[in-house]
Amino acid sequence: MENKFIRQQEKVFWTSMLTGLTLAIVKGITGYLAMNKALIGDALYTAAATARQLTDRVFRQDGRRTRRAQAVDVSSGNGSSGIPFANMVMTVLLLLGGLEIGISAIRDIMADEMAEPKPFAIVLVFLAMAVNEGIFRYRYRYVSKLNHTTLTEMVDTHRYSLYCSIVVLAGLLGTIAALELQQDRLYYVQPISALIVSMILWRQGYVLARQSIYGRLVHTMEQQDASDYMETVQRVQGVITVEQLQAQEQEDGVHIQLIIGVNPQITVQAAAEIADYAKNLLLTRFTHVSHVHVQVVPYNGGYPYKSNYDWNRSEGRSGDGMLH
């Protein structure tokens, strides 16, 4: 089940990345040919959003190979030292691109004569909006099951991508209206739309810069979620106590680090069976949990205790091979 869930996430993620890259390239080329600065800005936003998701995935996967999942009550962190640097690079590109588009738009507004409009790009904008919305719904359907910070960032990125497209569309519609109605003033709608898109680019650059400096806020697991995990493990036969339960939301789902105390008189094999059962129970009961690591330690409370399952009696084994 764990492998199936991960394969699903990989398929959804790479489909989204490929589509985003294709849209960015097509928008950029069309914007250049149509001399539409707003559409070029939209292409830059799409490319930056795609690159951001890709770098986050790469660096987080690398970071997970070298660190253990953090505790439930951890509320901030970057996940990898490479993410802030990558974010800074994209921040510079967004700010410089937004600045260039904004200055160019102001020049067009102040110019005595407007360049000849080319509204043919409106067809592409409609198609791009439809494809972008479809891909977002496709990915949201799976990411929403994880209930972590990636979902919040994805929704925010899509929202402003939609804003960009709507602004570009408004500029193109204004151009078409100017051509049909012979109203020169409507030609200014297109450079105004480019100016608004540049502001969206600056906003996104600011968000990335803030994350690079202060770190991305990590969505803290709800206390109720942690309690549900704890209660589920405590019901496993053979588990005397849950010494530690750590849960961290990652790109592919929730990762749980679990330490359980068992009867010190049972065999290593019996302890492994308890650990496997606890792991499989968490993966089965909680679909958003993608990885569980269980460590078993002998329980030593210093006083007589009751076990919810007497493994020593059921297995009928002596003290040889017992946990110590």
N, C-alpha and C positions, 0 to 999 in steps of 0.2 A: 504493500500500500504506500509505503514511504517513497519507494522508487517511482511508482506510478504518478504520485503527486508532484514529485520533482520534475519528471519528464514533461508533465502537463505545463508546469510553470515555465520551463525552458522553451517549449514550443510557443507559448503565448508571448513570452518576452521577446524572443528573436523575431517573431512575426511583426510585433510592434516596432522593433528597432528598424527592420528592413523597410517597413512602410514609411516610417518617419523620415528616414534618410532619402528615400525616393521622392517623397513629397517636398522635402527641402530643396533637392536638386531641381525638380521640375518647376517649383515656384520661383526659384532664383533665376533660372534661364528665361522663363516667361516674363518675369518682372523686368529683366534686362532688355528683352526684345520689345516689350511694351512701354519701356521707359517709365515704369510705375514703381516709384520708390517705396510706396507703402507695401506692395507685394514683395519687394526685395527684403524689407524689414520683417515681413511675415515669414519669409524663407529663413532668415537669420534666427528668428525665434524658434522655429521648428527644428533647425539644425542644433541649436544650443540645448533645447530640451531633450532631444535624442541623445546627444553626446553626454549630457549630464546623467541620464539614466544608465547609459552604457558604462561610464566610468565608475558610477556608484556600484554597479553589479561586479565589475572586475575587481575593484579594490576591496569590496566587502568579502568576496569569495577568497581573496588572498589573505585578508585579515582573519577570517574564520579558520584558516589552516594553522595560524600561529597563536591563537588565543582562545581561551575558554569563554563561554557565554557569560555575560555579566549578570549580576543579581537583579531580582525583580525591582528593587527600590532604586536602581540606578536611573537617573533622569536625564543625563546628557552624555554626549560622547560623539566622536567622529567616525568610529569604525575602522579607519585606516588613515595613516599619515599622508597617503597619496591623494586622498579626496580633497583636502583643502587646496593643494597646489593645482589640481585639475580644475577646481572651481574658480580659482583665481585667474587661470588662463581664459576660461569662458567668460568670466566677469569682464576682463579687459576687452574681449571681442565684442561683447554685448554693449558695453558703454561706448566704445569707439564707434561701433556700427550705428548705435542709436544717435550718437552725436553727429556723425556725418549725415545721416538721413534727416535729422532735425534741422541742421544748418541748410542743407539743400532745399528742404521744404520751405523754410523761411525765405530763401532767395527766390523761389518760384512764386511765393505769395506776393513778394515786393516787386517782382519783375513787371515791366510794362506790357510785355507780351508773353502769353503762355505757349508752351510747346504743344504741338499738335497731338491731341489725345488719341490713344489707341485702346479702345474698350474691349478688344477681342479677348482679353485675359479673364473676363467675367465668367466664361464657360469653365475655365480651369478652377477658378475660386469656388464655384458651386460644387464641382466634382471633388475638390480637395476637402471641402467642409464635410461632404457626405462620407468620404473615405475616412477622414480623421475621426468623425463621430462613430462610425462603425467599428474602427479599431479600438477606440476608447471603451465602447460598450463590451467588446469582446474581451479585453484585458480586465476591465472592472469586474466582470462576472467571476473571474478567478481570484483576483487580488482582494476583493471584498471578503473572501472567506478567511483571509489571514488576519484582518483587523489590526494592522500595524501602521506605522508612520508612512510607509511607502504609499498607502492608499490616500492619505491626506495630501501628500506632495503631488501625486498623480492627478488628483482632482483639481488642485490649484493650478497646475501646469496646463491642464486641458482647458480650464475656464478661461485663462488669459490667451491661450491659443485661439479659442473661439472668438474672444474679443477682437483679436488681431484680424481674423478673417472677416468678421462683421464690419469692421472699420474699412478694410480694403474693399469689400463689397459695396459699402456706402459710397466710397470714392468713385468706383466704377459706374455705379448707377447715376451719380451726379454728372459724370462725364457724358453718359448716354443721354441724359435729360438735356444737358447743354447743347449737344449736337442736334437733338430733335426739336427743341424749343428755341434754338438760336439765342440762348441766354448766356452771355459771356461770364456773368458772375458765377454761374454754376461750375465753371471750370476750376474755380478755387477750391471746390470740395475735395478734389484729388490731392493737392499738396497739404490741405488741412488733415486729411486722413493719414498722410505720411507722417505728419507731425505727431499725431496721436499715437501711431504705431511706435515712433521713436521713444515716446514716454513709456510705453509698455516695455520696451527693451531696457530702458534705464531702470525701471522698476524691477525687472528680473535680474539685472546686473547687481542691483543693491541687495536683493535677497541672497544671491550667491556670495557676495562679498561678506555679508553678515554671517552666513554659515561658515565661511572660511575662517573668519576671525574668532567668532564665539562658539562655533561648533553647532552641529545640527541637533536639535532637541529630539531625543529618542522617545517614542511613545511608551509611556510607562504602563506595564501590565496592570489591568484593573485588579483590585484586591479580590473581587469576587472570582475572577478567573483563577488566581493563585489558590484560593480556597477550594475551588472545584478540583484542581489538580491534586491538592493535598488530600482531600476527602477520598478521591478515587484511589490513590495509592494506599491510603490507610485501610481500605477495604480488602486489599489483597491478602490472601491467606499466607501467613508466614512473616508478614511485615509487623514488627513490634512497634517501631517508631520511625518517623521520617526525620532524619537528622538535618537534612538540608534540601531545599527545593529552589532552584534558580531557573528563571525563564526569561528569555530574551527574544524579542521579535526580530527576525532576519528577513531577507528578501524572499526566501523560499518557505517561510512559515515560522512558527514558534519553535525555538530550540530549548529543551529542558535538560538541566543538569540535576541529577537526583542522587542523594545519598540516603540509603535506608539501613536501619538496624535490624538484624535478625538474631534468632537464637544462636548463641555461640556454640551450642552443642551439635548443630546440624553439619552435614558434610558440605564440601565446596560445591559439589554437583547440585545439591538441594538448594543452596544459596543462589546458584546460577539460574535455576529454574524459576525461583521467585523473582529474580531480576528480570528475566525474559518476559514473565507474565505481566509484571508491572509496566514494562516498556510497551508491550503489545496492547495492553489495555488502554494506555494513554493515547497511543496512535490510532486506535480504533474508535474510542469514544469521542475524541476531539479531532475533527477533520483538519483544523488549522495547525495542529501540531505536526511538524515534519521530521523532527529529530529528537530522540530521547537517549541520553546516556545515563546509565544506572551504575552506581558504585555501591557495593555491599560491604558493611562493616559489622563486626559482632557487637551486639547490644550489651552494654555493661552499665546497668543502672545502679548497681551497688545495693540492690534490695530485691527480694523475690518479685517476679512479674508474671503476668498472664500473657501467653501467646495465643493469638486467635487461630493458630494451627500448630499442632505439635508434630513438627517434622521428624523429630527423633523417634517418636513412637510409630508414626506411619511408615517410616522407612525401615525401622527395625535394625538400625545400625549402631555400632559401638562408637567409641570416641575416636577411632582412627580416621584420619582425614577430616577432622572437624576444624572449624574456623578458630583461629587464634589471633 
